[in-house]
């Protein structure tokens, strides 16, 4: 029988992704057993403490075993760390070393939401793609610059390492893993039982863009502020670089290094965030919103909006504006 390990890191981390992972995988195992007459996996919670408390002791988790008792496993699931990722990385050195050793020994690793911080601390994500909650993209990128962070993606899958976006999107990662480790039929069954949408691949529509300003480049920060104040105007990157007396190529390089976006991508995100707010809270037409955020070409506006949100302007308005949907 193969083995799945759901980790219980020390610290006040996330309970729902531990319980949810255990419940879905256990149900998948039971369903497969009913169909095929055999259990595929032994599923265990493992940690470095006998008990970990959550919500000031209101709940607690008692792992089945200590990680030292697991010499080999097939899949390791790292739960979300909520906003305690720095504390969790500092307090779980033994766990970080064990994860790296298990991967070297052939295990696959999956991280949920901010669990990516614990995974990245192993060094296993260096040079690889990774997703995490969009709200922590700046501190993650700052701490782990060697990782190819892609917060628009809901799930990444590279060389036996899986990561996913934020919060309850871990349910979609679990379905993805159920299909990989069991089969499509079991994944569809779990989708119906737990009422989780199948085959969701993007968290772009959920991202609230607030700008990436956790960097030390004052010139780039001034350029960001200028774009945020003048996004309705026609702004070219050439004008921006000239405004700050920097060559275009050098300006691009500094901007990308500081923010993770090109200047054009940053400006597009500012415009689309304003458009999203208008679609959510007003009855303005798509044309009115398009002109308001500085576009005059409907085709270009739709293409950029879909690229950033994963939806057309009409679909977005229908999903998030109750009055428009009615």
Residue frames relative to the residue before (quaternion, step in Angstrom):
aa qw qx qy qz dx dy dz
X 1.0000 0.0000 0.0000 0.0000 0.00 0.00 0.00
X 0.4003 -0.7160 0.5209 0.2362 3.56 -0.96 0.90
X 0.3703 -0.7584 0.5161 0.1464 3.54 -1.29 0.34
X 0.0870 -0.7561 0.6463 0.0551 3.57 -1.10 0.84
X 0.1491 -0.7900 0.5921 0.0558 3.56 -0.88 1.00
X 0.1246 -0.7530 0.6430 0.0633 3.56 -0.82 1.04
X 0.3105 -0.7983 0.4893 0.1640 3.56 -0.46 1.18
X 0.1694 -0.7366 0.6464 0.1045 3.53 -1.26 0.64
X 0.1719 -0.8202 0.5363 0.1004 3.61 0.12 1.23
X 0.5372 -0.5768 0.4949 0.3658 3.56 -1.24 0.42
X 0.6680 0.5018 -0.3756 0.4010 3.55 -1.18 0.62
X 0.5904 -0.5894 0.4247 0.3518 3.57 -1.28 0.35
X 0.1371 0.8352 -0.5144 0.1380 3.54 0.47 1.21
X 0.7412 -0.4266 0.2963 0.4252 3.59 -1.16 -0.54
X 0.3087 -0.7756 0.5293 0.1515 3.56 -0.76 1.06
X 0.6540 0.5683 -0.3313 0.3736 3.58 0.89 -0.92
X 0.6861 0.4800 -0.3074 0.4520 3.60 0.95 -0.77
X 0.5945 0.5277 -0.3653 0.4845 3.60 1.23 -0.35
X 0.6954 0.4643 -0.2669 0.4791 3.55 0.81 -1.05
X 0.6688 0.5137 -0.3044 0.4429 3.59 0.89 -0.93
X 0.6469 0.5130 -0.3225 0.4630 3.58 0.96 -0.83
X 0.6654 0.5060 -0.3017 0.4585 3.56 0.91 -0.94
X 0.6788 0.5074 -0.2976 0.4396 3.58 0.88 -0.93
X 0.6913 0.4757 -0.2880 0.4614 3.60 0.83 -0.94
X 0.6891 0.4738 -0.2929 0.4635 3.60 0.85 -0.90
X 0.6293 0.5229 -0.3340 0.4679 3.57 1.06 -0.70
X 0.6545 0.4974 -0.3130 0.4757 3.60 0.97 -0.83
X 0.6275 0.5261 -0.3336 0.4671 3.59 1.01 -0.78
X 0.6477 0.5233 -0.3091 0.4594 3.58 0.97 -0.86
X 0.6671 0.5024 -0.2916 0.4664 3.56 0.98 -0.90
X 0.6547 0.5106 -0.3101 0.4631 3.59 0.96 -0.88
X 0.6481 0.5087 -0.3165 0.4703 3.58 0.95 -0.85
X 0.6350 0.5303 -0.3191 0.4624 3.57 1.02 -0.80
X 0.6425 0.5231 -0.3227 0.4576 3.61 0.97 -0.80
X 0.7031 0.4629 -0.2601 0.4730 3.58 1.03 -0.82
X 0.8261 0.2840 -0.0919 0.4779 3.53 0.78 -1.11
X 0.4642 -0.7127 0.4257 0.3087 3.58 1.26 -0.17
X 0.7488 0.3010 -0.2353 0.5417 3.59 1.11 0.52
X 0.4058 -0.6663 0.5684 0.2612 3.53 -1.20 0.64
X 0.3536 -0.7562 0.5103 0.2068 3.58 -0.80 0.97
X 0.8383 0.1620 -0.0232 0.5201 3.57 0.93 -0.91
X 0.2804 -0.6378 0.6751 0.2425 3.45 -1.39 0.40
X 0.1316 -0.8133 0.5661 0.0264 3.57 -0.64 1.15
X 0.0295 0.8281 -0.5540 0.0802 3.55 -0.57 1.18
X 0.3368 -0.6617 0.6253 0.2405 3.51 -1.28 0.56
X 0.0104 0.8112 -0.5824 0.0508 3.56 -0.84 0.98
X 0.0632 0.7984 -0.5959 0.0586 3.54 -1.10 0.72
X 0.5507 -0.5976 0.4543 0.3649 3.55 -1.24 -0.44
X 0.7055 0.3464 -0.2538 0.5638 3.57 1.32 0.11
X 0.5663 -0.6115 0.4318 0.3448 3.57 -1.17 0.54
X 0.7999 0.0228 0.0017 0.5996 3.58 1.14 -0.55
X 0.0997 -0.7708 0.6277 0.0448 3.56 -1.04 0.86
X 0.2618 -0.7940 0.5359 0.1174 3.56 -0.75 1.10
X 0.1607 -0.7745 0.6091 0.0588 3.53 -1.21 0.71
X 0.8423 0.1366 -0.1159 0.5084 3.55 -1.20 0.61
X 0.6934 -0.5120 0.2663 0.4315 3.54 0.74 1.19
X 0.7444 -0.4363 0.2142 0.4579 3.54 0.99 0.89
X 0.4237 0.7114 -0.4676 0.3093 3.58 1.26 0.04
X 0.7668 0.1081 -0.0616 0.6297 3.57 1.15 -0.74
X 0.0451 -0.7834 0.6174 0.0549 3.55 -1.24 0.38
X 0.2305 -0.7438 0.6118 0.1391 3.54 -1.26 0.52
X 0.1424 -0.7659 0.6239 0.0627 3.54 -0.95 0.96
X 0.3276 -0.7767 0.4996 0.1997 3.61 -0.15 1.23
X 0.5871 -0.5809 0.4322 0.3621 3.56 -1.16 0.62
X 0.8218 -0.0202 0.0914 0.5621 3.55 0.97 -0.88
X 0.5212 -0.5822 0.5147 0.3530 3.54 -1.36 0.19
X 0.5899 -0.5977 0.3970 0.3702 3.60 -1.02 0.71
X 0.5877 0.5944 -0.3726 0.4031 3.62 1.11 -0.57
X 0.6592 0.5130 -0.3050 0.4574 3.58 1.21 -0.47
X 0.6553 0.4596 -0.3143 0.5104 3.59 1.28 -0.06
X 0.1796 -0.8125 0.5482 0.0845 3.57 -0.25 1.25
X 0.8029 0.0167 0.0129 0.5957 3.59 1.09 -0.68
X 0.0261 0.7718 -0.6343 0.0360 3.52 -1.03 0.90
X 0.4709 -0.6968 0.4668 0.2736 3.58 -1.20 0.43
X 0.7958 0.0533 -0.0032 0.6032 3.55 1.10 -0.71
X 0.1333 -0.7689 0.6230 0.0544 3.56 -0.95 0.98
X 0.1252 -0.7825 0.6070 0.0602 3.58 -0.85 0.98
X 0.1825 -0.7694 0.6081 0.0700 3.56 -0.76 1.15
X 0.3233 -0.7767 0.5023 0.1998 3.63 -0.50 1.08
X 0.6611 -0.4652 0.3981 0.4336 3.53 -1.34 0.06
X 0.3095 -0.7405 0.5706 0.1740 3.54 -1.18 0.67
X 0.4177 -0.6909 0.4643 0.3642 3.59 1.31 0.15
X 0.7284 -0.3630 0.2836 0.5072 3.61 -0.84 -0.91
X 0.5343 0.6331 -0.3959 0.3961 3.58 1.25 0.32
X 0.2479 0.8328 -0.4764 0.1341 3.58 1.21 0.42
X 0.6428 0.5094 -0.3487 0.4535 3.63 0.95 -0.72
X 0.6547 0.5052 -0.2992 0.4760 3.57 0.96 -0.89
X 0.6631 0.5163 -0.3072 0.4464 3.57 0.96 -0.86
X 0.6471 0.5053 -0.3239 0.4701 3.60 0.94 -0.84
X 0.6776 0.4975 -0.2943 0.4546 3.59 0.94 -0.88
X 0.7791 0.3926 -0.1876 0.4513 3.60 1.00 -0.79
X 0.7255 0.4149 -0.2399 0.4939 3.58 1.25 0.05
X 0.1008 0.8398 -0.5242 0.0993 3.56 0.97 0.88
X 0.6375 0.5320 -0.3260 0.4519 3.58 1.00 -0.81
X 0.6502 0.5151 -0.3001 0.4710 3.55 1.05 -0.83
X 0.6382 0.5362 -0.3243 0.4472 3.59 0.97 -0.86
X 0.6638 0.4964 -0.2988 0.4729 3.57 0.95 -0.87
X 0.6501 0.5232 -0.3136 0.4531 3.58 1.02 -0.82
X 0.6231 0.5391 -0.3387 0.4543 3.60 1.00 -0.80
X 0.6652 0.5027 -0.3009 0.4628 3.58 0.89 -0.96
X 0.6606 0.5101 -0.3059 0.4581 3.58 0.97 -0.85
X 0.6570 0.5096 -0.3165 0.4566 3.59 0.98 -0.81
X 0.6326 0.5160 -0.3377 0.4686 3.59 1.02 -0.74
X 0.6398 0.5189 -0.3128 0.4729 3.56 1.00 -0.84
X 0.6958 0.4662 -0.2517 0.4850 3.56 1.17 -0.67
X 0.7009 -0.5081 0.2531 0.4319 3.59 1.26 0.24
X 0.5090 0.6481 -0.4325 0.3659 3.61 1.21 -0.05
X 0.3367 -0.6749 0.6040 0.2575 3.53 -1.28 0.41
X 0.2475 -0.7819 0.5639 0.0967 3.56 -1.14 0.71
X 0.0474 -0.7826 0.6205 0.0169 3.58 -0.99 0.87
X 0.1208 -0.7922 0.5944 0.0672 3.58 -0.91 0.91
X 0.2904 -0.7454 0.5829 0.1421 3.52 -1.15 0.80
X 0.8633 -0.0521 0.0417 0.5003 3.58 -0.91 0.97
X 0.8382 -0.1192 0.0970 0.5232 3.63 -0.74 -1.01
X 0.3962 0.6829 -0.4909 0.3683 3.58 1.25 0.20
X 0.5072 0.6510 -0.4098 0.3886 3.57 1.28 -0.34
X 0.5805 0.5717 -0.3824 0.4359 3.62 1.13 -0.52
X 0.6631 0.4885 -0.3012 0.4807 3.58 0.97 -0.85
X 0.6509 0.5075 -0.3077 0.4734 3.57 1.01 -0.83
X 0.6721 0.4998 -0.3046 0.4535 3.60 0.88 -0.91
X 0.6070 0.5731 -0.3530 0.4226 3.59 1.11 -0.64
X 0.5970 0.5597 -0.3628 0.4457 3.61 1.23 -0.33
X 0.4589 -0.6659 0.4559 0.3717 3.58 1.20 -0.52
X 0.5032 0.6897 -0.4116 0.3188 3.60 1.24 -0.20
X 0.6786 0.4943 -0.2940 0.4569 3.60 1.16 -0.46
X 0.4351 0.7091 -0.4670 0.2995 3.61 1.17 -0.18
X 0.8230 0.1633 -0.1552 0.5215 3.57 -0.74 1.09
X 0.6660 0.4790 -0.3011 0.4862 3.59 1.27 0.01
X 0.5663 -0.5813 0.4645 0.3545 3.54 -1.33 0.30
X 0.0051 0.7950 -0.6049 0.0464 3.55 -1.15 0.68
X 0.1230 -0.7491 0.6417 0.1095 3.52 -1.22 0.62
X 0.0318 0.7570 -0.6525 -0.0090 3.53 -1.31 0.34
X 0.7125 -0.3957 0.2919 0.5006 3.61 -1.17 -0.16
X 0.5379 -0.6541 0.4239 0.3211 3.57 -0.88 0.96
X 0.6276 0.5801 -0.3421 0.3907 3.62 1.08 -0.65
X 0.7465 0.3521 -0.2152 0.5219 3.61 1.19 -0.41
X 0.3079 0.7884 -0.4934 0.2004 3.58 1.21 0.34
X 0.6526 0.5290 -0.3291 0.4313 3.61 0.96 -0.78
X 0.7054 0.4258 -0.3028 0.4789 3.66 0.68 -0.88
X 0.6174 0.5359 -0.3594 0.4499 3.61 1.05 -0.63
X 0.6755 0.4915 -0.2970 0.4625 3.57 0.85 -0.98
X 0.6476 0.5238 -0.3153 0.4548 3.57 1.03 -0.78
X 0.7212 0.4452 -0.2540 0.4661 3.58 0.92 -0.88
X 0.8047 0.1929 -0.0777 0.5561 3.59 1.04 -0.77
X 0.0447 -0.8587 0.5102 0.0173 3.61 0.54 1.13
X 0.6283 0.5529 -0.3413 0.4278 3.62 1.18 -0.41
X 0.6132 0.5403 -0.3434 0.4628 3.60 1.30 -0.13
X 0.3824 -0.7173 0.5404 0.2173 3.56 -1.00 0.88
X 0.1183 -0.8407 0.5272 0.0344 3.57 0.19 1.32
X 0.0040 0.7937 -0.6059 0.0531 3.57 -0.84 1.05
X 0.0948 -0.8630 0.4946 0.0401 3.56 0.33 1.25
X 0.5362 0.5995 -0.4287 0.4114 3.63 1.18 -0.17
X 0.6739 0.5153 -0.2948 0.4398 3.57 1.10 -0.67
X 0.4278 -0.7057 0.5080 0.2469 3.53 -0.98 0.86
X 0.7963 0.0652 0.0082 0.6013 3.56 1.02 -0.86
X 0.0917 -0.7463 0.6528 0.0924 3.56 -1.10 0.73
X 0.0852 -0.7788 0.6214 -0.0053 3.55 -1.12 0.75
X 0.2637 0.7731 -0.5249 0.2392 3.57 -0.25 1.27
X 0.8614 -0.0870 0.0214 0.5000 3.54 -0.73 1.15
X 0.7245 -0.4531 0.2522 0.4541 3.57 0.90 0.91
X 0.6259 0.4687 -0.3531 0.5137 3.58 1.24 0.46
X 0.1006 -0.7980 0.5942 0.0044 3.55 -0.77 1.11
X 0.0059 0.7720 -0.6353 -0.0178 3.58 -1.04 0.74
X 0.1080 -0.8064 0.5748 0.0877 3.56 -1.18 0.35
X 0.6674 -0.5363 0.3673 0.3635 3.51 -1.36 0.29
X 0.7959 -0.4221 0.2376 0.3632 3.52 -1.26 -0.41
X 0.8691 0.2059 -0.1170 0.4342 3.45 -1.49 0.29
X 0.8499 -0.1844 0.1207 0.4786 3.57 -0.96 -0.88
X 0.4163 0.6748 -0.4971 0.3525 3.60 1.18 0.28
X 0.4575 0.6653 -0.4654 0.3625 3.61 1.24 -0.09
X 0.5532 0.6058 -0.3946 0.4139 3.61 1.18 -0.46
X 0.6511 0.5024 -0.3141 0.4744 3.58 1.06 -0.73
X 0.6112 0.5294 -0.3432 0.4779 3.58 1.09 -0.68
X 0.6469 0.5231 -0.3255 0.4493 3.59 0.95 -0.84
X 0.6358 0.5064 -0.3338 0.4775 3.61 0.96 -0.75
X 0.6237 0.5451 -0.3250 0.4563 3.55 1.02 -0.85
X 0.6904 0.4680 -0.2733 0.4793 3.57 0.95 -0.90
X 0.6037 0.5462 -0.3587 0.4567 3.60 1.05 -0.69
X 0.6609 0.4924 -0.3189 0.4681 3.59 0.92 -0.82
X 0.6646 0.5048 -0.3051 0.4587 3.59 0.99 -0.80
X 0.7871 0.3698 -0.1708 0.4631 3.57 0.83 -1.01
X 0.7207 0.3005 -0.2212 0.5842 3.59 1.23 -0.35
X 0.5603 -0.5535 0.4027 0.4665 3.59 0.02 -1.29
X 0.7188 -0.4474 0.3145 0.4293 3.56 -1.32 0.19
X 0.6407 0.5411 -0.3363 0.4286 3.59 0.92 -0.86
X 0.6647 0.4920 -0.3065 0.4713 3.59 0.95 -0.83
X 0.6336 0.5259 -0.3287 0.4625 3.58 1.05 -0.75
X 0.6481 0.5013 -0.3223 0.4741 3.60 0.97 -0.82
X 0.6194 0.5400 -0.3396 0.4577 3.58 1.00 -0.79
X 0.6830 0.4727 -0.2894 0.4757 3.60 0.85 -0.95
X 0.6001 0.5623 -0.3523 0.4468 3.58 1.06 -0.73
X 0.7053 0.4565 -0.2638 0.4739 3.57 0.92 -0.91
X 0.6605 0.5121 -0.3161 0.4490 3.60 0.92 -0.86
X 0.7804 0.3222 -0.1595 0.5117 3.57 0.88 -0.99
X 0.3576 -0.7727 0.4561 0.2588 3.57 1.37 0.01
X 0.3496 0.6993 -0.5193 0.3452 3.53 0.76 1.19
X 0.4777 -0.6813 0.4755 0.2855 3.57 -0.87 0.94
X 0.3845 -0.7302 0.5220 0.2155 3.58 -0.88 0.97
X 0.8816 0.1891 -0.0961 0.4217 3.51 -1.39 0.45
X 0.3348 0.7142 -0.5417 0.2904 3.59 1.02 0.70
X 0.1419 -0.8473 0.5115 0.0170 3.56 -0.72 1.09
X 0.7752 0.3312 -0.1658 0.5117 3.62 1.16 -0.34
X 0.1763 -0.7464 0.6246 0.1474 3.55 -1.22 0.57
X 0.2919 0.8084 -0.4753 0.1883 3.55 1.34 0.24
X 0.6742 0.5293 -0.3053 0.4148 3.59 0.93 -0.85
X 0.6801 0.4922 -0.2793 0.4662 3.58 1.25 -0.37
X 0.5351 0.6608 -0.3982 0.3442 3.58 1.23 -0.32
X 0.1617 -0.7315 0.6541 0.1045 3.55 -1.05 0.86
X 0.2478 -0.8071 0.5203 0.1279 3.57 -0.35 1.23
X 0.0486 -0.8232 0.5654 -0.0160 3.56 -0.63 1.13
X 0.5788 -0.5790 0.3851 0.4261 3.58 1.23 0.10
X 0.2988 -0.7502 0.5647 0.1707 3.55 -1.10 0.73
X 0.1200 0.8437 -0.5059 0.1335 3.57 -0.08 1.28
X 0.4776 0.6427 -0.4618 0.3815 3.58 1.19 0.38
X 0.4939 0.6025 -0.4669 0.4183 3.53 0.52 1.23
X 0.5116 -0.6881 0.4474 0.2541 3.57 -1.28 0.27
X 0.5295 0.6429 -0.4079 0.3741 3.61 1.26 0.12
X 0.3045 -0.7954 0.4992 0.1596 3.59 -0.20 1.30
X 0.6278 0.5381 -0.3483 0.4416 3.59 1.00 -0.74
X 0.6615 0.4923 -0.3053 0.4763 3.59 0.92 -0.88
X 0.6426 0.5222 -0.3283 0.4545 3.58 0.97 -0.82
X 0.6413 0.5062 -0.3214 0.4787 3.59 1.02 -0.76
X 0.6397 0.5157 -0.3219 0.4703 3.59 1.03 -0.76
X 0.6221 0.5336 -0.3357 0.4643 3.58 1.03 -0.75
X 0.6613 0.5093 -0.3014 0.4610 3.56 0.91 -0.94
X 0.6362 0.5266 -0.3259 0.4601 3.56 0.99 -0.83
X 0.6633 0.5002 -0.3073 0.4642 3.60 0.91 -0.88
X 0.6606 0.5152 -0.3071 0.4516 3.57 0.95 -0.86
X 0.6939 0.4676 -0.2683 0.4774 3.58 1.11 -0.68
X 0.7981 0.2806 -0.1159 0.5205 3.59 1.14 -0.61
X 0.2849 0.8090 -0.4896 0.1567 3.61 1.17 0.38
X 0.6038 0.5587 -0.3687 0.4328 3.63 1.17 -0.37
X 0.6308 0.5333 -0.3287 0.4579 3.58 1.23 -0.42
X 0.5400 -0.5654 0.4910 0.3843 3.52 -1.32 0.14
X 0.0250 0.8014 -0.5929 0.0744 3.57 -0.45 1.25
X 0.1327 -0.7674 0.6211 0.0882 3.57 -0.84 0.93
X 0.5865 -0.5822 0.4268 0.3674 3.55 -1.17 0.58
X 0.5968 0.5614 -0.3594 0.4467 3.57 1.11 -0.66
X 0.6514 0.5039 -0.3147 0.4719 3.60 0.99 -0.83
X 0.6445 0.5312 -0.3188 0.4482 3.55 1.00 -0.83
X 0.6834 0.4775 -0.3007 0.4631 3.57 0.82 -0.96
X 0.6388 0.5113 -0.3282 0.4721 3.59 1.05 -0.72
X 0.6141 0.5632 -0.3440 0.4328 3.58 1.00 -0.80
X 0.7689 0.3192 -0.1721 0.5266 3.58 1.04 -0.78
X 0.4676 -0.7338 0.4051 0.2806 3.55 1.31 0.51
X 0.5183 0.5864 -0.4343 0.4459 3.55 0.94 0.99
X 0.5284 -0.6264 0.4657 0.3340 3.59 -1.02 0.75
X 0.6434 -0.5706 0.3479 0.3733 3.58 -1.07 0.76
X 0.6990 0.4690 -0.2910 0.4546 3.61 0.74 -0.97
X 0.6566 0.4975 -0.3071 0.4765 3.57 0.97 -0.83
X 0.6170 0.5417 -0.3331 0.4636 3.58 1.07 -0.77
X 0.6497 0.5181 -0.3100 0.4619 3.59 0.92 -0.92
X 0.6727 0.5079 -0.3056 0.4429 3.57 0.85 -0.99
X 0.6740 0.4887 -0.3009 0.4651 3.59 0.89 -0.90
X 0.6521 0.5228 -0.3160 0.4490 3.58 0.98 -0.84
X 0.6643 0.4931 -0.3023 0.4734 3.59 0.92 -0.89
X 0.6508 0.5214 -0.3201 0.4497 3.58 0.93 -0.88
X 0.7114 0.4662 -0.2611 0.4565 3.59 0.96 -0.83
X 0.8319 0.2721 -0.0942 0.4744 3.59 0.86 -0.97
X 0.4472 -0.6736 0.4759 0.3461 3.58 1.12 -0.55
X 0.6994 0.3787 -0.2536 0.5506 3.59 1.32 -0.06
X 0.4751 -0.5769 0.5514 0.3706 3.54 -1.28 0.31
X 0.6527 -0.5000 0.3678 0.4345 3.63 -1.16 0.31
X 0.6472 0.5170 -0.3246 0.4565 3.59 0.99 -0.81
X 0.6500 0.5067 -0.3220 0.4659 3.60 0.92 -0.84
X 0.6404 0.5295 -0.3246 0.4518 3.57 0.98 -0.83
X 0.6619 0.4987 -0.3006 0.4720 3.57 0.93 -0.91
X 0.6380 0.5219 -0.3265 0.4626 3.58 0.99 -0.81
X 0.6592 0.5098 -0.3155 0.4538 3.60 0.95 -0.81
X 0.6146 0.5302 -0.3452 0.4711 3.59 1.05 -0.72
X 0.6747 0.4999 -0.2904 0.4588 3.57 0.87 -0.98
X 0.7028 0.4670 -0.2789 0.4584 3.59 0.87 -0.93
X 0.6006 0.5351 -0.3719 0.4632 3.61 1.09 -0.54
X 0.6402 0.5043 -0.3200 0.4832 3.59 1.03 -0.75
X 0.6412 0.5163 -0.3212 0.4681 3.58 1.00 -0.81
X 0.6309 0.5369 -0.3334 0.4500 3.61 0.95 -0.84
X 0.6511 0.5171 -0.3150 0.4576 3.58 0.92 -0.92
X 0.6545 0.5127 -0.3125 0.4594 3.58 0.99 -0.86
X 0.6661 0.4945 -0.3057 0.4672 3.59 0.96 -0.82
X 0.6633 0.5214 -0.2984 0.4462 3.59 1.08 -0.70
X 0.8401 0.2870 -0.0725 0.4545 3.56 0.88 -0.97
X 0.7498 0.3367 -0.2105 0.5293 3.62 1.20 -0.16
X 0.4586 -0.6548 0.5201 0.3007 3.53 -1.33 0.11
X 0.3013 0.7752 -0.5048 0.2313 3.60 1.19 0.42
X 0.5011 -0.6397 0.4911 0.3139 3.55 -1.15 0.65
X 0.6599 -0.4939 0.3774 0.4221 3.55 -1.29 0.26
X 0.6263 0.5342 -0.3340 0.4592 3.60 1.03 -0.75
X 0.6557 0.5185 -0.3118 0.4517 3.57 0.91 -0.91
X 0.6687 0.4851 -0.2977 0.4784 3.58 0.93 -0.87
X 0.6149 0.5608 -0.3419 0.4364 3.57 0.98 -0.84
X 0.6972 0.4542 -0.2763 0.4808 3.59 0.81 -0.97
X 0.6315 0.5672 -0.3296 0.4134 3.57 1.02 -0.80
X 0.7496 0.3645 -0.2179 0.5078 3.60 1.04 -0.68
X 0.6780 -0.5696 0.2744 0.3749 3.56 1.21 0.47
X 0.5683 0.5545 -0.4153 0.4440 3.62 1.14 0.49
X 0.1568 -0.7770 0.6005 0.1055 3.55 -1.18 0.61
X 0.6692 0.4482 -0.2749 0.5251 3.58 1.32 -0.21
X 0.3759 -0.7620 0.4822 0.2135 3.60 -0.41 1.23
X 0.6329 0.5381 -0.3418 0.4394 3.60 0.95 -0.80
X 0.6730 0.4851 -0.2958 0.4736 3.59 0.90 -0.92
X 0.6354 0.5325 -0.3282 0.4529 3.60 0.98 -0.84
X 0.6715 0.4970 -0.3000 0.4605 3.58 0.86 -0.93
X 0.6592 0.5227 -0.3156 0.4389 3.57 0.92 -0.89
X 0.6819 0.4693 -0.2938 0.4779 3.59 0.89 -0.91
X 0.6348 0.5332 -0.3334 0.4489 3.59 0.97 -0.85
X 0.6775 0.4800 -0.2956 0.4726 3.60 0.89 -0.88
X 0.6273 0.5443 -0.3439 0.4381 3.58 0.98 -0.78
X 0.7387 0.4282 -0.2268 0.4686 3.58 0.94 -0.88
X 0.7916 0.3189 -0.1660 0.4941 3.62 0.95 -0.78
X 0.4312 -0.6924 0.4720 0.3345 3.58 1.18 -0.46
X 0.7264 0.3444 -0.2160 0.5541 3.60 1.30 0.10
X 0.5152 -0.5806 0.5071 0.3746 3.54 -1.29 0.26
X 0.6542 -0.4967 0.3701 0.4340 3.61 -1.18 0.31
X 0.6495 0.5224 -0.3176 0.4521 3.59 0.99 -0.82
X 0.6543 0.5019 -0.3107 0.4727 3.59 0.95 -0.86
X 0.6528 0.5203 -0.3186 0.4490 3.58 0.93 -0.87
X 0.6625 0.5003 -0.3062 0.4659 3.58 0.87 -0.92
X 0.6605 0.5173 -0.3043 0.4511 3.59 0.98 -0.83
X 0.6815 0.4922 -0.2914 0.4565 3.56 1.07 -0.69
X 0.8249 0.3030 -0.1095 0.4645 3.58 0.85 -0.97
X 0.7036 0.3894 -0.2802 0.5242 3.62 1.19 -0.12
X 0.3519 -0.7784 0.4830 0.1924 3.56 -0.28 1.28
X 0.6517 0.5173 -0.3205 0.4527 3.59 0.97 -0.83
X 0.6643 0.4981 -0.3071 0.4651 3.59 0.96 -0.86
X 0.6483 0.5248 -0.3181 0.4507 3.56 1.02 -0.83
X 0.6507 0.5194 -0.3077 0.4605 3.57 1.08 -0.76
